[in-house]
């Protein structure tokens, strides 16, 4: 498995200090300097080689280990640390100085991608997939609980600065929008003419109850599309 390094543009993402509304300090320790650190974005693909780009809403709560892991890191070093941390969380691995905790949302997502889309092992998903967020920073409450107006205000700005350039950089074959906030944002941007790419829609990995079976069918349908497009 090759070492994971953040792409060149990600240094700009981790140093972004835009005055976005409702953005939360990502440090667990509030005494640390404010840091707009996007978590939850990673891949082992090269640009143009990702089969899927999966877009979630925004990062969840920061983990205690992150304050230590990112201490003293800036620029490309901080970008690499954030990229590698996300990889460890997604694959449930522990790396030096990184006790990556459990993320039920990412556990569910990775299982869908491995079993329903690619038919591969969990440790192979990131060789085929880029996982990212429409909004890069955390918010004080669940992003889906904000009004659609607030989500749109945050999402439009973050998409303009980060998400759309990211799609252009990676050029994935397929894009998946997970959850209502992401679907709303991408359809809003399509109506504006800002987003022109096609995307699949699924329920968010954290959705429970009746959505579990529906989501599995959605990912299975994506898997069929992927196989049709990639089988010689």
Residue, then its C-alpha position, 0 to 999 in steps of 0.5 A: x500500500x503506497x503512502x498517502x499524501x495530500x494533493x497540492x491544492x489541499x494545503x489551501x483547503x486546510x489554511x482557508x480562513x473564510x468567514x463562513x457563517x456557523x463554522x465551528x472551531x475544529x479543535x477539541x481544546x478550545x484554548x488552541x488557536x482557531x483552525x479551519x481544518x477540513x477532515x474527512x477527505x482522502x483517497x489513494x487514487x491519482x487524478x483522473x483514476x478515481x472511479x467514484x467521488x463520494x460527497x458527504x455533508x461536512x465533518x462531524x465532531x473533532x476527535x481528541x487525538x487530533x489536537x495532538x496529531x496536528x500540533x505544530x503542523x502547517x502548510x503541506x505538513x498539516x494537509x498530509x496529516x489531515x489526509x492521513x488521519x481521514x484514511x485511518x478513520x475510514x479504514x479503522x487503522x491505527x498509525x503512529x501518533x494517531x489513535x483514529x477512533x470509530x466513525x459509524x457513518x464512515x463504517x457504514x459508507x465503507x461497507x456499502x462501497x466495498x460490498x455493494x459497489x465494488x465487491x472488494x475488501x474494505x482495504x481496497x475502497x480508497x484505491x478506487x474512491x475519493x471521499x470528501x465533504x461538500x462543506x469542509x468544517x464542522x458546525x456546532x450542531x448537525x449540519x442537516x438540522x440547519x435551515x435550508x437557507x443556512x445550509x445553502x449559504x454555507x454550502x455555496x461558498x464552500x463549493x465555490x472555494x473548494x468542492x468544484x475545484x476538487x471535482x475538476x482536479x480529480x475528474x472522477x468517473x462517477x459522483x455520489x451525493x449522500x444525504x439531503x444537504x448535499x443533494x440540495x446544494x448540488x441541485x441548487x448549483x446546477x440550477x445556477x449553472x455552476x455544477x454541470x456534472x451528473x451525480x447519483x443520490x443516496x440516503x446519508x450513511x447515518x440514516x436509520x430505519x427504513x432508509x437502511x434497505x433503501x440505501x443499500x439498493x441505491x448503492x447496489x444500483x450505483x455498483x451496476x452502473x460502475x460495472x457496466x462502465x468499467x467492464x471491457 
